[in-house]
Amino acid sequence: MLMKRFILQTSFMALLLMLIVVFVNYFGDAARLFDNGYVKKITRIINSGKYVTNITNYDERLFDREMVETCKRPYDVLILGSSRTKLIGTDYFKNERIFNCSVSRGTIEDMVAIYQMYRAKNMLPAKVLLCVDPWFFSKNINLPQWQTLYTEYSQFFGDGKVIHIAPVQKIRKYTSLWSRSYFQNSLKTVYGNITGANNPRATLQKDNITDTRLTDGSISYAEAYRNAPQAEVDKKALKYITSGMLSLKDYNTLSHEAIQVFNMLVDDCKKRNIILEFFLPPYHPMVFSAVRKTYPVVLTAEDYVRSYAAANKIRVYGSYNPEKLGLDASYFFDGAHANEAAMRKLLSGLDL
């Protein structure tokens, strides 16, 4: 009898603990895996003509999808890129209506999928500024975030010639419900999520304590990140190196499949008479020195992009090599992200 009671009590406690973990992971939801309404709130604020701040850990690809769905007329310019082009906004263009679709950890699959969303809605722009990161051409890249837009990516290739693995994002989403590490992160956000303290906030101020999304899709970074002292910036660059530069891990040759996808995207722009320009985002000098030694294929990638651009009469801005651009460490936020001063220097002549 005592053993039976012990088993029942133990089972009850285990079930209770599991329910607590699921509750915290669902409502705390540190990575916004379950709260699609969060993205809709951001979109509504942007479409009201205001900036939105107090935003963290949301699926930027879902945001781009929402913005396409609410788009009423084509933009003059679309910026397709990774987090390394999030700063590029209206200030760099002359009297043009632009939207920055850049997403963190962006890949060539992201670029194709976002382009496809606008193509499917007959909302393609007059011009595309495409950020070409070196890892676009890696066959060993482990950045699955693009699979949020797997459907749109697949739709671009209506004939099925290009095949990729099935999405894993949905699996990750539901397994996180009982994940201990996700529980630890979600504990920090559950109160703010439930009370509304973590909700996006409309603002007319561009620079704020937290990241701010502007009406043209670009980002004004959080105050601490934006104004970090140089010693901290260099420390981040060193950490980027010692952490293995994950987006470049096992990158030793250009992927023929990735090149094929890249070429097909360019060809579709050309077929539709879209003006296409490339942007090669620079690395912090310390990082580029390490990249040149450890991943020389990055230089090969730049050579390929430049030769391809020359053959197709496509203008190229920037370089992965900061020395070529006259950029020292003061032009960076961290190891991989150039600051506003660098962007102004590289894109000062950008217009239609």
C-alpha positions as CSV (number, residue, x, y, z in Angstrom):
1,M,0.0,0.0,0.0
2,L,2.8,2.4,0.9
3,M,4.6,1.6,-2.3
4,K,1.5,2.2,-4.4
5,R,1.0,5.6,-2.6
6,F,4.7,6.5,-3.3
7,I,4.3,5.6,-7.0
8,L,1.1,7.7,-7.3
9,Q,2.7,10.7,-5.4
10,T,5.9,10.4,-7.5
11,S,3.8,10.2,-10.7
12,F,1.7,13.2,-9.7
13,M,4.8,15.3,-8.9
14,A,6.4,14.3,-12.2
15,L,3.3,15.3,-14.1
16,L,3.0,18.5,-12.2
17,L,6.6,19.4,-12.9
18,M,6.1,18.6,-16.6
19,L,3.0,20.8,-16.8
20,I,4.9,23.7,-15.1
21,V,7.7,23.3,-17.7
22,V,5.2,23.3,-20.6
23,F,3.4,26.3,-19.1
24,V,6.5,28.3,-18.7
25,N,7.9,27.3,-22.1
26,Y,4.6,28.2,-23.9
27,F,3.8,31.5,-22.2
28,G,7.4,32.5,-21.5
29,D,8.3,31.5,-25.0
30,A,11.8,33.1,-25.0
31,A,12.3,32.7,-28.8
32,R,8.6,33.6,-29.7
33,L,8.1,30.1,-31.2
34,F,4.4,30.1,-30.3
35,D,3.4,33.8,-30.3
36,N,2.6,34.6,-33.9
37,G,0.5,37.5,-32.6
38,Y,3.7,39.2,-31.5
39,V,4.8,39.7,-35.1
40,K,1.3,40.9,-36.1
41,K,1.6,43.6,-33.4
42,I,4.9,44.8,-34.9
43,T,3.4,44.8,-38.4
44,R,0.4,46.9,-37.3
45,I,2.6,49.5,-35.6
46,I,4.8,49.7,-38.7
47,N,1.8,50.1,-41.0
48,S,0.4,52.8,-38.8
49,G,3.4,54.9,-39.7
50,K,5.3,54.6,-36.4
51,Y,8.5,53.0,-35.3
52,V,8.3,50.0,-33.0
53,T,10.6,49.3,-30.1
54,N,10.8,46.9,-27.1
55,I,11.2,44.1,-29.6
56,T,13.3,40.9,-28.9
57,N,13.6,37.4,-30.1
58,Y,10.9,37.2,-32.8
59,D,10.8,35.4,-36.1
60,E,11.9,38.1,-38.6
61,R,10.9,35.9,-41.5
62,L,7.3,35.8,-40.2
63,F,7.5,39.6,-40.0
64,D,8.6,39.8,-43.7
65,R,5.7,37.5,-44.6
66,E,3.3,39.7,-42.8
67,M,4.6,42.9,-44.4
68,V,4.2,41.3,-47.9
69,E,0.7,40.4,-47.1
70,T,-0.2,43.9,-46.1
71,C,1.8,45.6,-48.9
72,K,-0.5,47.7,-51.1
73,R,1.9,48.8,-53.8
74,P,5.4,47.8,-54.9
75,Y,8.4,49.4,-53.3
76,D,10.9,51.2,-55.5
77,V,13.8,49.3,-53.7
78,L,13.9,46.0,-51.7
79,I,17.0,45.2,-49.6
80,L,17.5,41.5,-49.3
81,G,20.2,40.5,-46.8
82,S,21.3,39.2,-43.5
83,S,21.7,41.1,-40.2
84,R,24.7,42.7,-41.7
85,T,22.5,45.0,-43.9
86,K,19.8,45.8,-41.4
87,L,21.0,49.4,-41.0
88,I,20.4,50.3,-44.6
89,G,17.3,52.5,-44.8
90,T,15.6,55.4,-46.6
91,D,18.5,57.8,-45.8
92,Y,20.7,56.0,-48.4
93,F,18.3,56.6,-51.2
94,K,17.0,59.7,-52.9
95,N,13.2,60.1,-52.8
96,E,12.6,56.4,-53.1
97,R,10.1,54.2,-51.3
98,I,12.2,51.3,-49.9
99,F,11.9,48.3,-47.6
100,N,14.6,46.4,-45.8
101,C,13.8,42.7,-45.7
102,S,17.1,41.6,-44.1
103,V,16.9,38.7,-41.6
104,S,19.3,37.5,-39.0
105,R,21.5,34.6,-40.2
106,G,20.2,35.1,-43.7
107,T,21.1,32.6,-46.4
108,I,20.6,32.4,-50.1
109,E,17.4,30.4,-49.4
110,D,16.1,33.3,-47.4
111,M,16.8,35.7,-50.3
112,V,15.0,33.5,-52.8
113,A,12.0,32.9,-50.5
114,I,11.5,36.6,-49.7
115,Y,11.9,37.6,-53.3
116,Q,9.3,34.9,-54.2
117,M,6.8,36.3,-51.7
118,Y,6.9,39.7,-53.5
119,R,6.9,37.9,-56.9
120,A,3.8,35.8,-56.0
121,K,1.9,39.0,-55.1
122,N,3.1,40.9,-58.2
123,M,4.8,43.4,-55.9
124,L,8.4,43.2,-57.2
125,P,10.3,46.5,-57.0
126,A,12.2,48.4,-59.6
127,K,15.5,47.7,-57.9
128,V,17.0,45.0,-55.5
129,L,20.0,45.6,-53.4
130,L,21.2,42.1,-52.6
131,C,23.6,41.5,-49.7
132,V,25.8,38.5,-50.7
133,D,27.4,37.0,-47.6
134,P,30.2,34.5,-48.1
135,W,28.4,31.6,-46.5
136,F,25.7,31.8,-49.2
137,F,27.9,29.4,-51.2
138,S,28.7,26.9,-48.4
139,K,27.3,23.4,-48.7
140,N,28.0,22.8,-45.0
141,I,26.2,25.7,-43.6
142,N,24.0,25.0,-40.5
143,L,21.6,27.9,-40.5
144,P,18.1,26.3,-40.6
145,Q,16.1,29.4,-39.7
146,W,15.3,30.0,-43.4
147,Q,13.0,27.0,-43.3
148,T,10.3,29.2,-41.8
149,L,9.9,30.2,-45.5
150,Y,10.3,26.7,-46.9
151,T,7.0,26.9,-48.8
152,E,7.9,30.2,-50.5
153,Y,11.4,28.9,-51.3
154,S,10.0,25.8,-52.9
155,Q,7.5,27.9,-54.9
156,F,10.3,29.7,-56.6
157,F,11.3,26.5,-58.3
158,G,8.0,25.4,-59.7
159,D,9.7,22.6,-61.7
160,G,11.2,21.0,-58.6
161,K,14.7,21.0,-60.1
162,V,16.3,22.1,-56.8
163,I,15.6,19.9,-53.8
164,H,16.3,20.6,-50.2
165,I,15.7,18.7,-47.0
166,A,12.3,18.9,-45.4
167,P,11.8,21.6,-42.7
168,V,12.9,20.9,-39.1
169,Q,11.6,24.2,-37.6
170,K,8.2,22.7,-36.7
171,I,9.9,19.8,-34.9
172,R,12.1,22.2,-33.0
173,K,9.1,24.3,-32.1
174,Y,7.2,21.5,-30.3
175,T,10.1,19.7,-28.7
176,S,11.0,23.0,-27.1
177,L,7.8,22.7,-24.9
178,W,9.6,20.3,-22.6
179,S,13.2,21.5,-23.1
180,R,15.1,22.3,-19.9
181,S,17.3,24.9,-21.6
182,Y,14.2,26.6,-23.1
183,F,12.6,26.5,-19.7
184,Q,15.6,28.3,-18.2
185,N,15.4,31.1,-20.8
186,S,11.6,31.3,-20.7
187,L,11.6,31.8,-17.0
188,K,13.1,35.2,-17.6
189,T,10.3,36.3,-19.9
190,V,7.2,34.6,-18.7
191,Y,6.2,37.4,-16.3
192,G,6.7,40.1,-18.9
193,N,4.8,38.2,-21.5
194,I,1.8,37.5,-19.3
195,T,1.6,41.1,-18.0
196,G,2.3,42.7,-21.4
197,A,5.5,44.4,-20.3
198,N,7.3,42.7,-23.2
199,N,4.9,43.8,-25.8
200,P,6.1,45.8,-28.8
201,R,5.7,49.6,-28.3
202,A,5.0,52.3,-30.8
203,T,7.3,55.3,-30.8
204,L,8.3,58.3,-32.9
205,Q,11.8,58.1,-31.6
206,K,14.4,56.4,-33.7
207,D,17.0,55.5,-31.1
208,N,15.9,53.7,-28.0
209,I,17.1,51.5,-25.2
210,T,16.1,48.3,-27.1
211,D,16.2,47.6,-30.8
212,T,13.8,49.7,-32.9
213,R,12.3,48.7,-36.2
214,L,11.7,51.6,-38.5
215,T,8.9,52.0,-41.0
216,D,11.3,51.2,-43.9
217,G,12.1,47.8,-42.2
218,S,15.6,48.9,-41.2
219,I,16.9,48.7,-37.6
220,S,18.2,51.2,-35.1
221,Y,20.1,49.0,-32.7
222,A,19.7,49.0,-28.9
223,E,21.5,51.9,-27.1
224,A,24.2,49.7,-25.4
225,Y,25.1,47.9,-28.6
226,R,25.1,51.1,-30.6
227,N,27.3,53.0,-28.2
228,A,29.6,50.3,-27.0
229,P,33.2,51.5,-26.3
230,Q,35.9,50.4,-28.7
231,A,37.4,48.0,-26.3
232,E,34.1,46.1,-26.0
233,V,33.7,46.1,-29.8
234,D,37.1,44.5,-30.2
235,K,36.3,42.0,-27.4
236,K,33.2,41.0,-29.4
237,A,35.3,40.6,-32.5
238,L,37.8,38.3,-30.7
239,K,34.9,36.3,-29.3
240,Y,33.5,35.9,-32.8
241,I,36.8,34.4,-33.8
242,T,37.3,32.1,-30.8
243,S,33.7,30.8,-31.1
244,G,34.6,29.4,-34.5
245,M,32.8,31.8,-36.8
246,L,29.9,29.3,-36.9
247,S,28.4,30.5,-40.2
248,L,31.7,29.6,-41.9
249,K,32.3,26.3,-40.2
250,D,33.6,23.5,-42.5
251,Y,33.5,26.0,-45.4
252,N,36.2,24.9,-47.8
253,T,34.7,25.1,-51.3
254,L,31.9,26.8,-53.2
255,S,28.7,24.8,-53.5
256,H,27.6,24.2,-57.1
257,E,24.0,23.9,-55.9
258,A,24.2,27.2,-54.1
259,I,25.7,28.9,-57.1
260,Q,22.9,27.5,-59.2
261,V,20.3,29.0,-56.8
262,F,22.1,32.3,-56.8
263,N,22.3,32.4,-60.6
264,M,18.6,31.6,-60.9
265,L,17.7,34.4,-58.6
266,V,19.8,36.9,-60.6
267,D,18.4,35.6,-63.9
268,D,14.8,36.1,-62.6
269,C,15.6,39.7,-61.7
270,K,17.1,40.3,-65.1
271,K,14.2,38.7,-66.9
272,R,11.8,41.1,-65.1
273,N,14.1,44.1,-65.8
274,I,14.8,44.7,-62.2
275,I,17.9,46.7,-61.4
276,L,20.1,44.5,-59.3
277,E,23.1,45.5,-57.2
278,F,25.3,43.5,-54.9
279,F,26.6,44.5,-51.4
280,L,29.5,42.7,-49.9
281,P,29.5,43.4,-46.1
282,P,32.9,43.8,-44.5
283,Y,34.3,42.1,-41.5
284,H,36.1,43.7,-38.5
285,P,39.8,43.9,-39.4
286,M,40.7,41.4,-36.7
287,V,38.1,38.9,-37.9
288,F,39.0,39.3,-41.5
289,S,42.6,38.5,-40.7
290,A,41.4,35.2,-39.1
291,V,39.0,34.5,-42.0
292,R,41.8,34.9,-44.5
293,K,43.9,32.3,-42.7
294,T,41.2,29.9,-41.7
295,Y,38.7,30.2,-44.5
296,P,40.4,31.4,-47.7
297,V,37.4,30.2,-49.6
298,V,35.8,33.5,-48.5
299,L,38.2,35.3,-50.8
300,T,37.2,32.9,-53.5
301,A,33.5,33.7,-52.9
302,E,34.2,37.4,-53.3
303,D,36.2,36.8,-56.5
304,Y,33.3,34.8,-57.9
305,V,30.7,37.4,-57.0
306,R,32.8,40.2,-58.6
307,S,33.5,38.3,-61.8
308,Y,29.9,37.3,-62.1
309,A,28.8,40.9,-61.5
310,A,31.2,42.1,-64.1
311,A,30.0,39.6,-66.7
312,N,26.4,40.6,-66.0
313,K,27.0,44.4,-65.6
314,I,25.9,44.4,-61.9
315,R,27.3,47.1,-59.6
316,V,29.1,45.9,-56.5
317,Y,29.4,47.8,-53.2
318,G,31.7,46.9,-50.4
319,S,34.1,44.0,-49.8
320,Y,34.6,41.3,-47.1
321,N,38.1,42.9,-46.7
322,P,37.9,46.1,-44.7
323,E,41.4,47.1,-45.7
324,K,40.2,47.5,-49.3
325,L,37.5,49.9,-48.1
326,G,39.7,51.9,-45.7
327,L,37.8,50.7,-42.6
328,D,39.5,50.3,-39.3
329,A,38.0,48.8,-36.1
330,S,36.1,52.0,-35.3
331,Y,33.7,51.3,-38.1
332,F,32.2,48.2,-36.5
333,F,29.7,47.2,-33.8
334,D,31.3,43.8,-33.4
335,G,33.2,41.2,-35.5
336,A,30.7,41.0,-38.4
337,H,28.5,44.1,-38.3
338,A,29.6,47.5,-39.7
339,N,28.2,50.6,-38.1
340,E,26.4,53.6,-39.6
341,A,29.6,55.4,-40.4
342,A,30.8,52.5,-42.5
343,M,27.5,52.2,-44.3
344,R,27.5,55.9,-45.1
345,K,31.0,55.6,-46.5
346,L,30.3,52.5,-48.6
347,L,26.8,53.5,-49.9
348,S,27.1,57.3,-50.2
349,G,26.4,57.2,-53.9
350,L,23.5,54.8,-53.8
351,D,20.5,55.9,-55.7
352,L,18.2,55.0,-58.6
